[in-house]
Amino acid sequence: MNDAHSHGGLSVAVVGDAFVDILTPIGEEMPKFGGDILARSAIKQLSGGSSCNTASHLASLTKDLGWQVHLFTATGNDSWKRIFEEQSSRSGFILHATCLDDVQTGVCLVLTGTQDRGFVTYNGAMQRFGAQHLDLQQLSKNDHVHFGGLFNIPEFWLSFPGVIRQLKLLNPSLTVSLDTNYDASQIWRHEWLLPILDLVDVFLPNDDEALGISATDTVDQALNVLSRYAKLVIVTLGDKGAKAKLSDSEEITHVPSPKVNVVDACGAGDAFNSAFLKIWLANGKQKSKLSECLRYAVRGGAFAVTNFGAAEVLLHDTLLKQLA
């Protein structure tokens, strides 16, 4: 990795999952065993995974600012790893992919409807990707580190608190954000998770994830519980926008989403994360700018759902201003 400030802009690292997405556009019903349905359009093979999507959009959004965005992940020693190399070249993030032998690159079958999506995931290399594959000294040179898809990378679970503590010890000004993604086990309140949130500056679940992790019935209740841990909790609400709460405030901020024609719901949260991190970091992480950051972020999520593929069409300032 280059020195984090030798290029003049901020440096952001994204650590976590990368999957090959087999994007399958369907209608409003899932296929049934023994049956068959027609895809709405061509089935595509694309780069995916929450962290890869976030790095792609963030690199595109900040290219003109001279920022560096690094993606740390793992692949198998197979032909699919080239998909991430191509995405790195196209979007502008710097790829640091540990190549693991005797395991396949992670693959995700994405069944995407017009309002929601479902997944069938083979973790592959993500099952073995862990803290031992990171150079924490180098990682700490960034201004911010975002961890994505935590539920998909089990090797990180127990070591994660120690990783964050070490990063912040090496660089006290470094901030950390987290998007766990969906818990396929449906356990949600893992014993290792809440201690992690206590070390996180920005926690970014969607509404289902927030309710599961907090064991509550409403988003407002989830925000009140989760903000006892993370300094800032932002819950994405699909076409209803997003809600946020700071740990030192009783106020819950709600920003609605622009109305758009939904083509593919996959990756909206990752685009939201990228847009939020861009504007939040550019504004110096000021609490007073939270509403402004959320308005920008919901435009990122809204734009993403107007295109097929989680990061096929990359976010750019000019595109987001059209939704203002």
C-alpha positions as CSV (number, residue, x, y, z in Angstrom):
1,M,0.0,0.0,0.0
2,N,1.2,3.5,-0.8
3,D,1.6,5.9,2.1
4,A,-1.9,7.0,3.0
5,H,-1.3,10.7,2.5
6,S,1.4,10.8,-0.3
7,H,-1.4,11.4,-2.9
8,G,-2.9,14.4,-1.1
9,G,-6.4,13.0,-0.5
10,L,-8.0,10.8,2.1
11,S,-7.3,7.1,2.2
12,V,-10.0,4.6,2.9
13,A,-9.7,0.8,3.3
14,V,-12.6,-1.5,2.8
15,V,-12.1,-5.0,4.3
16,G,-14.4,-8.0,3.8
17,D,-16.4,-10.0,1.4
18,A,-16.0,-10.4,-2.4
19,F,-18.3,-12.7,-4.3
20,V,-18.9,-13.5,-7.9
21,D,-22.6,-12.6,-8.3
22,I,-24.6,-14.7,-10.7
23,L,-27.3,-12.1,-11.3
24,T,-30.7,-13.7,-12.2
25,P,-33.5,-11.2,-12.8
26,I,-36.9,-12.7,-11.9
27,G,-40.4,-11.5,-11.3
28,E,-42.2,-11.2,-8.0
29,E,-42.2,-15.0,-7.2
30,M,-39.4,-17.3,-6.4
31,P,-39.0,-20.5,-8.4
32,K,-40.5,-23.7,-6.8
33,F,-38.9,-27.1,-6.6
34,G,-39.9,-29.1,-9.6
35,G,-40.9,-25.9,-11.5
36,D,-39.3,-23.4,-13.8
37,I,-39.6,-19.6,-14.3
38,L,-38.3,-17.3,-17.0
39,A,-35.7,-14.7,-16.2
40,R,-36.8,-11.1,-16.9
41,S,-33.6,-10.4,-18.8
42,A,-30.1,-11.9,-19.4
43,I,-28.4,-13.7,-16.6
44,K,-25.0,-12.0,-15.8
45,Q,-21.8,-12.9,-14.0
46,L,-20.5,-9.8,-12.1
47,S,-18.3,-8.8,-9.2
48,G,-20.2,-8.6,-6.0
49,G,-20.1,-8.9,-2.2
50,S,-20.9,-6.0,0.1
51,S,-17.2,-4.9,0.5
52,C,-16.4,-5.1,-3.2
53,N,-19.5,-3.1,-4.1
54,T,-18.8,-0.5,-1.4
55,A,-15.2,-0.1,-2.6
56,S,-16.3,0.2,-6.2
57,H,-18.8,3.0,-5.6
58,L,-16.6,4.8,-3.1
59,A,-13.6,4.8,-5.5
60,S,-15.8,6.2,-8.3
61,L,-17.3,8.9,-6.1
62,T,-14.0,10.1,-4.8
63,K,-11.7,9.8,-7.8
64,D,-11.9,13.5,-8.6
65,L,-11.0,14.3,-5.0
66,G,-7.7,12.4,-5.2
67,W,-8.7,9.8,-2.6
68,Q,-7.3,6.3,-2.5
69,V,-9.7,3.4,-1.8
70,H,-8.2,0.0,-1.0
71,L,-10.1,-3.3,-1.0
72,F,-8.8,-6.1,1.2
73,T,-10.4,-9.5,0.5
74,A,-9.6,-13.1,-0.6
75,T,-10.3,-15.2,-3.6
76,G,-9.6,-18.8,-4.6
77,N,-6.8,-19.7,-7.0
78,D,-9.2,-19.9,-9.9
79,S,-10.3,-18.0,-13.0
80,W,-13.0,-16.1,-11.1
81,K,-10.4,-13.9,-9.4
82,R,-9.9,-11.9,-12.6
83,I,-13.5,-10.5,-12.2
84,F,-12.3,-8.5,-9.2
85,E,-9.1,-7.4,-11.0
86,E,-11.3,-6.1,-13.9
87,Q,-13.6,-4.3,-11.4
88,S,-10.6,-2.7,-9.7
89,S,-9.4,-1.4,-13.0
90,R,-12.9,-0.1,-14.0
91,S,-13.8,1.6,-10.7
92,G,-10.4,2.7,-9.5
93,F,-10.0,0.9,-6.1
94,I,-6.7,-0.7,-5.3
95,L,-7.1,-4.5,-4.9
96,H,-5.3,-6.4,-2.2
97,A,-6.7,-10.0,-2.7
98,T,-5.2,-12.9,-0.8
99,C,-5.2,-15.9,-3.1
100,L,-6.1,-19.0,-1.2
101,D,-5.3,-22.5,-2.6
102,D,-7.6,-25.5,-2.4
103,V,-10.7,-23.3,-2.1
104,Q,-13.0,-21.7,-4.7
105,T,-13.8,-18.0,-4.9
106,G,-17.0,-17.2,-3.1
107,V,-20.1,-17.3,-5.4
108,C,-23.5,-15.9,-4.8
109,L,-26.6,-16.7,-6.8
110,V,-28.7,-13.5,-6.7
111,L,-32.4,-13.8,-7.5
112,T,-33.4,-10.2,-7.9
113,G,-37.0,-9.0,-8.2
114,T,-38.3,-5.5,-8.8
115,Q,-38.8,-4.8,-5.1
116,D,-36.5,-7.3,-3.2
117,R,-34.0,-10.0,-3.7
118,G,-32.9,-13.4,-2.3
119,F,-29.5,-15.1,-2.3
120,V,-27.9,-18.5,-2.4
121,T,-24.3,-18.2,-1.2
122,Y,-21.3,-20.4,-1.3
123,N,-18.7,-18.7,1.0
124,G,-15.7,-20.4,-0.5
125,A,-12.6,-18.2,0.2
126,M,-14.6,-16.0,2.5
127,Q,-14.9,-19.0,4.9
128,R,-11.1,-18.8,5.4
129,F,-10.3,-15.1,5.1
130,G,-9.3,-13.7,8.5
131,A,-7.2,-11.3,10.4
132,Q,-4.0,-13.3,9.7
133,H,-4.2,-12.1,6.1
134,L,-4.1,-8.4,7.1
135,D,-1.1,-6.2,7.7
136,L,-2.5,-4.0,10.6
137,Q,0.5,-1.6,10.5
138,Q,-0.3,-0.8,6.9
139,L,-4.0,-0.8,7.4
140,S,-3.8,1.7,10.2
141,K,-2.3,4.3,7.8
142,N,-5.7,4.9,6.4
143,D,-8.0,7.6,7.6
144,H,-11.0,5.3,7.8
145,V,-11.6,1.5,7.6
146,H,-14.9,0.0,6.6
147,F,-15.7,-3.6,7.3
148,G,-18.4,-5.2,5.2
149,G,-20.2,-8.6,5.1
150,L,-19.0,-9.6,8.5
151,F,-21.5,-12.5,8.8
152,N,-19.9,-14.0,5.7
153,I,-16.4,-14.1,7.1
154,P,-16.5,-16.2,10.3
155,E,-12.7,-16.2,10.7
156,F,-13.0,-12.5,11.7
157,W,-15.6,-12.9,14.3
158,L,-13.6,-13.6,17.4
159,S,-10.5,-11.7,16.3
160,F,-12.4,-8.6,15.2
161,P,-12.4,-6.6,18.6
162,G,-8.6,-7.1,18.8
163,V,-8.2,-5.9,15.2
164,I,-10.1,-2.7,15.8
165,R,-8.3,-2.0,19.1
166,Q,-4.9,-2.5,17.5
167,L,-5.8,-0.3,14.5
168,K,-7.0,2.5,16.8
169,L,-3.9,2.1,19.0
170,L,-1.7,2.5,16.0
171,N,-3.7,5.4,14.6
172,P,-5.9,7.1,17.3
173,S,-7.6,9.4,14.7
174,L,-8.7,6.4,12.6
175,T,-12.5,5.8,12.4
176,V,-14.3,2.5,11.7
177,S,-17.6,1.6,10.1
178,L,-19.3,-1.8,9.9
179,D,-22.1,-3.4,7.8
180,T,-22.6,-7.0,9.0
181,N,-25.1,-7.9,6.2
182,Y,-27.7,-10.6,6.7
183,D,-27.1,-13.5,9.1
184,A,-28.0,-16.6,7.2
185,S,-27.9,-18.6,10.5
186,Q,-30.7,-16.4,11.9
187,I,-28.9,-16.3,15.2
188,W,-28.2,-12.6,15.0
189,R,-27.2,-11.8,18.6
190,H,-23.9,-13.7,18.6
191,E,-22.0,-13.3,21.8
192,W,-19.1,-11.7,19.9
193,L,-21.2,-9.1,18.1
194,L,-22.1,-6.5,20.7
195,P,-18.5,-6.1,22.0
196,I,-17.6,-5.3,18.3
197,L,-20.3,-2.6,18.1
198,D,-18.8,-0.9,21.2
199,L,-15.7,-0.2,19.1
200,V,-17.4,1.0,16.0
201,D,-17.9,4.6,15.0
202,V,-20.6,4.0,12.4
203,F,-22.9,0.9,12.3
204,L,-24.9,0.5,9.0
205,P,-27.5,-2.3,9.1
206,N,-30.7,-2.4,7.1
207,D,-34.0,-2.7,9.0
208,D,-34.2,-6.5,9.1
209,E,-30.6,-6.7,10.3
210,A,-31.1,-4.0,12.9
211,L,-34.2,-5.7,14.3
212,G,-32.5,-9.1,14.4
213,I,-29.3,-7.9,16.1
214,S,-31.2,-5.7,18.7
215,A,-34.0,-8.3,19.3
216,T,-36.6,-5.5,19.0
217,D,-39.8,-5.0,17.1
218,T,-39.4,-1.5,15.6
219,V,-36.6,0.4,13.9
220,D,-36.8,3.2,16.5
221,Q,-36.4,0.6,19.3
222,A,-33.4,-0.9,17.4
223,L,-31.8,2.5,17.1
224,N,-32.1,3.1,20.8
225,V,-30.6,-0.2,21.7
226,L,-27.8,-0.2,19.1
227,S,-26.7,3.4,19.8
228,R,-25.8,2.3,23.3
229,Y,-22.8,0.7,21.6
230,A,-21.8,2.3,18.3
231,K,-21.3,6.0,18.2
232,L,-23.6,6.4,15.2
233,V,-26.2,4.0,14.0
234,I,-27.8,4.3,10.6
235,V,-30.6,1.9,9.5
236,T,-31.5,1.8,5.9
237,L,-35.2,1.4,5.1
238,G,-35.4,0.5,1.4
239,D,-37.7,2.9,-0.4
240,K,-38.5,4.7,2.9
241,G,-35.0,6.1,3.2
242,A,-33.0,5.9,6.3
243,K,-33.1,6.6,10.1
244,A,-30.1,7.5,12.2
245,K,-29.2,8.1,15.9
246,L,-26.1,9.4,17.6
247,S,-25.1,7.7,20.9
248,D,-25.0,11.0,22.7
249,S,-28.4,12.2,21.5
250,E,-32.1,11.2,22.0
251,E,-33.1,12.5,18.6
252,I,-33.8,10.1,15.7
253,T,-33.2,11.6,12.3
254,H,-35.3,10.3,9.3
255,V,-34.5,11.1,5.7
256,P,-36.9,9.8,3.0
257,S,-35.7,8.3,-0.3
258,P,-36.3,9.8,-3.7
259,K,-38.9,8.0,-5.7
260,V,-37.4,6.0,-8.5
261,N,-38.2,3.2,-10.9
262,V,-36.8,0.1,-9.3
263,V,-35.0,-2.3,-11.7
264,D,-32.8,-4.3,-9.3
265,A,-32.9,-4.0,-5.5
266,C,-29.5,-5.7,-5.1
267,G,-26.6,-3.6,-3.7
268,A,-28.7,-0.5,-2.6
269,G,-27.3,-0.7,0.9
270,D,-23.7,-0.9,-0.4
271,A,-24.3,2.2,-2.6
272,F,-25.8,4.0,0.4
273,N,-22.7,3.1,2.5
274,S,-20.4,4.5,-0.1
275,A,-22.2,7.7,-0.6
276,F,-22.5,8.2,3.2
277,L,-18.8,7.6,3.8
278,K,-17.8,9.9,1.0
279,I,-19.8,12.9,2.3
280,W,-19.3,12.1,6.0
281,L,-15.5,11.9,5.7
282,A,-15.4,14.9,3.3
283,N,-17.3,16.9,5.9
284,G,-14.8,16.0,8.7
285,K,-17.2,13.6,10.4
286,Q,-19.2,16.5,11.8
287,K,-22.3,15.5,13.8
288,S,-24.0,18.7,12.7
289,K,-23.8,17.5,9.1
290,L,-25.7,14.2,9.7
291,S,-28.9,15.2,7.9
292,E,-26.9,16.4,4.9
293,C,-24.9,13.2,4.8
294,L,-28.1,11.1,5.0
295,R,-29.7,13.0,2.1
296,Y,-26.7,12.4,-0.1
297,A,-26.6,8.7,1.0
298,V,-30.2,7.9,0.2
299,R,-29.7,9.3,-3.3
300,G,-26.9,6.8,-3.7
301,G,-29.1,3.9,-2.6
302,A,-31.9,5.1,-4.8
303,F,-29.7,5.5,-7.9
304,A,-28.3,2.0,-7.4
305,V,-31.7,0.3,-7.7
306,T,-32.4,1.9,-11.1
307,N,-29.7,-0.4,-12.7
308,F,-29.1,-4.1,-13.0
309,G,-26.1,-5.3,-10.9
310,A,-24.9,-4.0,-7.5
311,A,-22.0,-2.0,-9.0
312,E,-22.3,-2.3,-12.8
313,V,-23.2,1.4,-13.1
314,L,-21.0,3.3,-10.7
315,L,-22.0,6.2,-8.5
316,H,-20.9,9.7,-9.5
317,D,-21.6,13.1,-8.1
318,T,-23.3,14.3,-11.3
319,L,-25.7,11.3,-11.2
320,L,-26.7,11.9,-7.6
321,K,-27.3,15.6,-8.1
322,Q,-30.0,14.6,-10.6
323,L,-31.9,13.0,-7.7
324,A,-31.7,16.0,-5.4
